[in-house]
């Protein structure tokens, strides 16, 4: 076998990356569709589809973190506090709206005020951890890019 078989030029690398990206997106959307189908159409218990939901969640969290770290374009030190507060508030409200929609419409359960408050505080905690994790990765990525530039 020749050594040329393993070496790709820039054009070939770009083609491989493009194909891999498309297949990654197709796979992720397929997993989301399968999980939703099992949950809401087949009405399977959560034990039957929870592994897929966890895989999708971890995948999305790591993808966003990797994007922030490897791109290095977001410098958390120069982000205005107003934008950070608006972004965090929007993230919490979106998570809360999705959770309420899931339980009240898709699962047809009534939520009491106590359950709404519990849901809100759970979403708030998870959002804070995610934003903190992503902010830390963005900071490290920005420092990494500054080192490369120097």
ABEGO torsion letter per residue (X at the ends): XBAAAABBBAAAAAAAAAAAAAAAAAAAAAAAAAAAAAAAAAGBBAAAAAAAAAAAAAAAAAAAAAAAAAAGABBAAABBAAAAAAAAAAAAAAAAAAAAAAAAAAAGBBBBAAAAAAAAAAAAAAAAAAAAAAAAAAAAAAAAAAAAAX
